[in-house]
Amino acid sequence: MNILMLSSTFPYPATRGGTQVRTFNLLKYLRQNHTLTLLTQREPGVTEEEIEGLRDCVDELVVFERPPESASGLIKKIQRFSTFLFQGTPPSVLNRYSPEMQEWINKYVQAGKCDAITCEHSVNEIYIKPDFQKQIKTIVNVHSSVYGSCRNQIETGISENTLRDKINLPLLRRYEQNYCPKFSSIVVTTEEDKIQMQEFNPNCQISVIPNGVDLVSFPYRNSDPSGHRLIFIGAMDNLANMDAVCFFCNEVLPEIQKFYPDTTFDIVGSHPAPEVLALNERPGVNVTGRVPSMVEYLHQATVCVVAMRTGFGIKNKTLEAMAAGVPVIGTDRGLEGLSVDGANVTLKALRANTITEYVKAISQLFDNANLRAELSRNARLMVETEFTWESAGKRYEEVLMN
């Protein structure tokens, strides 16, 4: 099968963030049995070495320059909103749109050079013409609903601009309703997103394919370091991650340190925003920025806290910590899509959504080595059996072939 994969996000190396990790691992699997052409954009900071590294992973790599940033200012913002209102496409999608890429894709499809197109993340849907379905299979790998994410940010109070997002919310709903019919199949990461997308488009074929973990990159640790060392991992210019660590440092960590004064909290991830860097001033907090090996930090941690208050989909950070053998405490958002507790479920993580619940759960794990070992074993087994990139790749291939 000849597959054309579209990713405006440059997916290499597979350590830049959740979108890149999912895209890279799926393309790596598909290339084993199919001819894969990847069309992507070069982001600021992408090196020639990284381009050549990605070229080795596909049959053909075509790289376009990312369009320049949109001009700021009130008039430009009004113009972008007017376009969204009347044309139906969000500024976040239009900002990455490349007419040169569109022309290349149109010619490629017209020439009959591919059997299927996959859009890795819904932002790439803009390149798919409705009549493409008459010639080839068209797939959109949504990653997460933009409408659902916006609604959740409003509900949890972490929106950067609440008024703007409340105005945009019905427009985002309309946008998702309108683009979905262009696709032969829609892929999402959780049942929650499937329900969301089916509400908009009940006649669409929707498949749930969760994220996975590269078990070679995230090996199970040899021993429990004990101690009172907490960790959070993730790209630290991501709004949901920024909110998570700021909330945890401001509200939870001081309460933990009342009982365990030597508690430390490592915030491990690339591109820390100024408000994240400022957390370095807090007692026990260590903001690392990008590190050579995420798993080394995980192996040294007593507990991983996934303090997400917003964001949809299965979190790579949760699965990676579990694969590495680190006991996890997470919110409902941090543990979304995972069967980790409840009746007739083997305990694989502790759940905490309030400060009191965090203090209780962290204290339990700090004090109980047997409980840490139980969560570590059970969670690793779940990842090995349900959340590998090989299993995700097989299911993605089935969507393409059927």
JOTATA-V892300 format. One record per residue. N is the residue number from 0. RES is the residue in one small letter. OMEGA is omega in whole degrees, 0 to 359 (* if undefined). Layout:
BEGIN
N	RES	OMEGA
N	RES	OMEGA
END
This chain:
BEGIN
0	m	176
1	n	186
2	i	172
3	l	181
4	m	180
5	l	178
6	s	177
7	s	173
8	t	180
9	f	192
10	p	182
11	y	353
12	p	187
13	a	179
14	t	185
15	r	182
16	g	186
17	g	180
18	t	181
19	q	182
20	v	182
21	r	181
22	t	184
23	f	184
24	n	176
25	l	178
26	l	179
27	k	178
28	y	184
29	l	183
30	r	179
31	q	187
32	n	186
33	h	173
34	t	189
35	l	172
36	t	180
37	l	176
38	l	185
39	t	179
40	q	178
41	r	179
42	e	174
43	p	179
44	g	177
45	v	184
46	t	176
47	e	179
48	e	179
49	e	176
50	i	180
51	e	177
52	g	178
53	l	180
54	r	179
55	d	185
56	c	183
57	v	177
58	d	176
59	e	178
60	l	176
61	v	185
62	v	174
63	f	174
64	e	177
65	r	178
66	p	180
67	p	179
68	e	178
69	s	178
70	a	178
71	s	180
72	g	185
73	l	183
74	i	180
75	k	178
76	k	178
77	i	178
78	q	180
79	r	179
80	f	179
81	s	177
82	t	178
83	f	184
84	l	188
85	f	181
86	q	173
87	g	181
88	t	183
89	p	176
90	p	181
91	s	177
92	v	181
93	l	181
94	n	181
95	r	184
96	y	180
97	s	176
98	p	179
99	e	176
100	m	180
101	q	179
102	e	179
103	w	181
104	i	180
105	n	180
106	k	181
107	y	180
108	v	181
109	q	180
110	a	178
111	g	185
112	k	179
113	c	177
114	d	182
115	a	172
116	i	172
117	t	175
118	c	182
119	e	187
120	h	186
121	s	180
122	v	181
123	n	182
124	e	185
125	i	183
126	y	184
127	i	176
128	k	182
129	p	183
130	d	176
131	f	183
132	q	180
133	k	184
134	q	189
135	i	174
136	k	180
137	t	183
138	i	170
139	v	178
140	n	195
141	v	186
142	h	174
143	s	181
144	s	179
145	v	176
146	y	181
147	g	180
148	s	179
149	c	179
150	r	180
151	n	179
152	q	176
153	i	184
154	e	182
155	t	175
156	g	180
157	i	178
158	s	177
159	e	180
160	n	188
161	t	181
162	l	179
163	r	184
164	d	177
165	k	177
166	i	183
167	n	190
168	l	179
169	p	178
170	l	177
171	l	176
172	r	179
173	r	180
174	y	180
175	e	177
176	q	186
177	n	186
178	y	186
179	c	182
180	p	178
181	k	191
182	f	175
183	s	181
184	s	176
185	i	178
186	v	176
187	v	184
188	t	182
189	t	176
190	e	180
191	e	178
192	d	177
193	k	179
194	i	179
195	q	183
196	m	178
197	q	176
198	e	179
199	f	187
200	n	185
201	p	183
202	n	182
203	c	173
204	q	185
205	i	180
206	s	176
207	v	176
208	i	183
209	p	174
210	n	179
211	g	179
212	v	171
213	d	186
214	l	175
215	v	180
216	s	180
217	f	181
218	p	178
219	y	185
220	r	185
221	n	184
222	s	177
223	d	183
224	p	185
225	s	180
226	g	185
227	h	184
228	r	179
229	l	180
230	i	169
231	f	180
232	i	178
233	g	178
234	a	191
235	m	166
236	d	178
237	n	186
238	l	182
239	a	178
240	n	178
241	m	178
242	d	183
243	a	184
244	v	177
245	c	176
246	f	184
247	f	181
248	c	184
249	n	189
250	e	189
251	v	186
252	l	179
253	p	179
254	e	177
255	i	183
256	q	173
257	k	182
258	f	181
259	y	188
260	p	182
261	d	181
262	t	175
263	t	181
264	f	178
265	d	175
266	i	192
267	v	179
268	g	186
269	s	172
270	h	178
271	p	178
272	a	182
273	p	181
274	e	175
275	v	178
276	l	180
277	a	179
278	l	177
279	n	181
280	e	181
281	r	179
282	p	175
283	g	184
284	v	179
285	n	177
286	v	189
287	t	194
288	g	181
289	r	181
290	v	180
291	p	184
292	s	178
293	m	186
294	v	177
295	e	177
296	y	178
297	l	182
298	h	180
299	q	185
300	a	174
301	t	184
302	v	171
303	c	178
304	v	179
305	v	192
306	a	184
307	m	175
308	r	178
309	t	180
310	g	182
311	f	176
312	g	176
313	i	185
314	k	176
315	n	183
316	k	179
317	t	181
318	l	181
319	e	177
320	a	179
321	m	179
322	a	181
323	a	177
324	g	181
325	v	177
326	p	186
327	v	167
328	i	184
329	g	173
330	t	174
331	d	178
332	r	181
333	g	182
334	l	183
335	e	177
336	g	183
337	l	177
338	s	188
339	v	182
340	d	179
341	g	183
342	a	177
343	n	178
344	v	176
345	t	184
346	l	182
347	k	179
348	a	175
349	l	184
350	r	179
351	a	178
352	n	179
353	t	180
354	i	180
355	t	180
356	e	176
357	y	182
358	v	180
359	k	184
360	a	180
361	i	178
362	s	178
363	q	184
364	l	176
365	f	188
366	d	190
367	n	180
368	a	179
369	n	178
370	l	177
371	r	181
372	a	180
373	e	180
374	l	181
375	s	182
376	r	185
377	n	182
378	a	178
379	r	179
380	l	178
381	m	180
382	v	181
383	e	186
384	t	188
385	e	192
386	f	171
387	t	178
388	w	177
389	e	180
390	s	177
391	a	180
392	g	178
393	k	181
394	r	177
395	y	178
396	e	179
397	e	178
398	v	181
399	l	187
400	m	186
401	n	*
END
